């Protein structure tokens, strides 16, 4: 996992806005657990409804070239479903796009627009597509970038445009305006959620991804160290950092966590 410095110049307030409904869109199984899982758990505990969409099934996420990719995909989907239960998502959708070759094309955009219009979230959480390098400390996976920009393009303008993918409207999936984007693993965070009470759920969910845990004994310390760094800007024991993009200002504030 890539570490990066999310510390701002001055102390910030913890982000308190909470969507009634939110959709998490990731490239691979386990991205959501390495990403915003503790925030998702916090919001769900406070009454939000969340749904997870994985663009691929992670069939290239292994070290053994003789392994059957379809068998690995089935394993990773099962692991992701187990992790989603730990976090508390209402459901998980797999789009079965090619792992390692994800592309922001019209086919993927239509799939994501379908998910957005069906679930009708107030907020969408996804990869920050602008991140190519994490400072001098790593390269962002091409699938992460593709999933992020595909999700952004699906949110705006496609999902809200009645002329985009008109067959979806004919199927009863009316246009929908998701009002906020929360971009995770960003080099430009501007919102920090206090996840001190739900970081353990994130770690427990990560442990469900057995096929990806090469050093499970190091997981707890790594996750706590990373979350502690992201809690510094708001003075929290543990935090998760996002680049928040407000597309539509709220006429009435969504629920806050108290």
Protein Blocks (a to p, Z undefined) as FASTA:
>chain_A
ZZddfbdfbdcdddfbdcfbdcdddfbehklmmmmmmmmmmmmmnopacddddfbgolmm
cfbfkbcfklmmmmmmmmmmmmmmmnopabdcdehiaehiaccdfklmmmmmmmmmmnop
abdcdddfkbmbgcjlbccdfklmmmmmmmmmmmpmklmmmkgokllmmnopacdddfbd
cdehiabbcbdcdfklmmmmmmmmmmmmmmlmmblmlmmmmmmmmmmmmmmmnopabdcd
dddddfbacfbdcdddZZ
